[in-house]
Amino acid sequence: MYQKNCRACHRASFSSAEHGKWLCPTCGEDLTVQKALDELTMERINVAHRMNNKSNIYYFVNKRN
């Protein structure tokens, strides 16, 4: 989940999508241009160190005796 904080009414708004039109459900303020935050950690989503992380890839070898 993603979170953006409204600067007009100071309420949090949550969404499952990071991009697209985003309006504050309380006051209707347009939050589209604000950066989305991770709901749990409250960190920006698109930070450089997250973009460079590589996922772990595991290879399984099928050994037959």
C-alpha positions as CSV (number, residue, x, y, z in Angstrom):
1,M,0.0,0.0,0.0
2,Y,1.0,3.6,-0.7
3,Q,0.4,6.7,1.4
4,K,0.3,10.4,0.7
5,N,-0.3,13.1,3.2
6,C,-2.7,16.0,2.3
7,R,-1.1,19.4,2.8
8,A,-4.6,21.0,3.0
9,C,-6.4,19.0,5.6
10,H,-3.3,17.1,7.0
11,R,-5.0,13.7,6.7
12,A,-3.4,10.5,5.3
13,S,-4.6,9.0,2.0
14,F,-3.9,5.4,1.1
15,S,-3.9,3.6,-2.3
16,S,-2.8,0.3,-3.8
17,A,-1.5,2.1,-6.9
18,E,1.5,4.4,-6.8
19,H,0.7,6.3,-10.0
20,G,-2.4,7.9,-11.5
21,K,-4.8,10.5,-10.4
22,W,-4.9,10.8,-6.6
23,L,-7.4,12.9,-4.8
24,C,-7.6,13.3,-1.0
25,P,-10.8,11.5,0.1
26,T,-11.4,14.0,2.9
27,C,-11.1,17.4,1.2
28,G,-10.7,16.6,-2.5
29,E,-7.2,18.1,-2.8
30,D,-5.1,16.8,-5.8
31,L,-2.2,14.7,-4.4
32,T,-1.1,13.4,-7.8
33,V,2.2,15.3,-7.9
34,Q,3.3,14.3,-4.4
35,K,5.7,11.5,-3.9
36,A,4.2,8.3,-2.6
37,L,5.4,6.8,0.7
38,D,5.5,3.2,1.8
39,E,2.6,2.8,4.2
40,L,4.6,0.8,6.9
41,T,8.0,2.5,6.8
42,M,6.9,6.0,5.8
43,E,9.9,6.1,3.3
44,R,9.7,7.4,-0.2
45,I,9.1,4.7,-2.7
46,N,11.4,5.8,-5.5
47,V,14.7,6.3,-3.7
48,A,17.9,5.4,-5.4
49,H,19.1,2.6,-3.1
50,R,15.8,0.7,-3.6
51,M,16.2,0.9,-7.4
52,N,19.7,-0.7,-7.3
53,N,18.7,-3.6,-5.1
54,K,18.9,-6.9,-6.8
55,S,16.7,-9.8,-5.9
56,N,18.2,-13.1,-4.8
57,I,18.1,-15.7,-7.5
58,Y,18.4,-19.3,-6.5
59,Y,19.2,-22.1,-8.8
60,F,18.3,-25.6,-8.0
61,V,20.3,-28.4,-9.4
62,N,18.5,-31.7,-10.0
63,K,21.0,-34.4,-9.0
64,R,20.1,-37.9,-10.0
65,N,22.1,-40.9,-8.6
